[in-house]
């Protein structure tokens, strides 16, 4: 990593290291982020159709490269930028039972 160093500290009660600082060239993402709005995803596809590359789109909109790739891959595969339903356990109660 070009001589850049990470600083670690061990938590008091566990041996899990927590990162205190990261090199300025790489973003430090520990927490999950919210979904991008449909307008932002549409803007990504619009720029892609205009001929811009992934890196240029990423820099222009300040979104990570992997997110740009995911948006475009989903758009190519499904033809939409809308949020798709996620998998998961089906609800125990049907919507009709829940309303009662």
N, C-alpha and C positions, 0 to 999 in steps of 0.2 A: 504494500500500500504506500509506495512513494515516501517512506519515512514518516508518514503521519501515524500517530499512535492513538489508540483508544485508552481512556482511563477507566478502570474498573474499581469497584469497591464491593466488598463482601457484606451481605446483609448481616446484621447482628445475630440473628437467631438461626439463619440457614447459611448454606454455602453457595447460594445463588448469586452470581455476580450481576450487579446493575451497572449499566453503562452511564457514565457521567458526562462524557463528551465524545463527539465523533469528528472525524476529519471534515473540513468544510466542503470538500468536493462531493461527498455522498450524503444524501438526506438520511436522517435517522427516523425510521417509522416504527414506533412501538405499538401505538394504538390503532384500532380500526378507524376508518373514516366513513363519512356518510356517502350515500350514493350520489352520483352527479345528476343534475337535473336533465330532463329530456332536451332542453334547449342547448345545453353544453354538449351533450352527445351528438345532437344534430349538427352543431357547429363543427365538431370533429369530422363527421362524415362529409360535410360540405367542403371543408378544406382538403380532405383526402380526394374527393372527386375533382377538385380544382387542380390537382397534380402535386400538392405538397407531400413531402415524405413524412414518415413517422416522427423523426427527430425535430423537423421544423414545426410540425403541429404541436409537439410536446413543449417546445420552447415558447411558441406563440401563446398557448393557452395555459402554460405553467401547470401541466398535468404530467404525471410520470409516463415514461415510454411504454411500460407494460400495460397501463390503463388504456392508452391510445390503441395499442395492438389488440387488446381485448374488445374494445368498442367496435373497431373495424372488422375483426373476425366475426363477432356476433351479427353485425350488419350484413356481412357477406353471406353468412350461413342462414339467417332467418329473415333478412330483408327488413328489419326494423331496429330501431334504437330504444324501443320501449323496454321497461323492466319485465323480464319473463318470470313466470311463476317458479318458485323454488320447490325443491323436493322437501320431504319431511314426513313426519308421522301424520296420518290423517286425523282430523278432530274426532274426539270421542262423541260429541253431540252433534247432531245434524243441525243445520241452520234453523229449521222449523222448531225443533225441540228447544233450542237456545232462546228463541223469541218468547216462549211461554213463561 
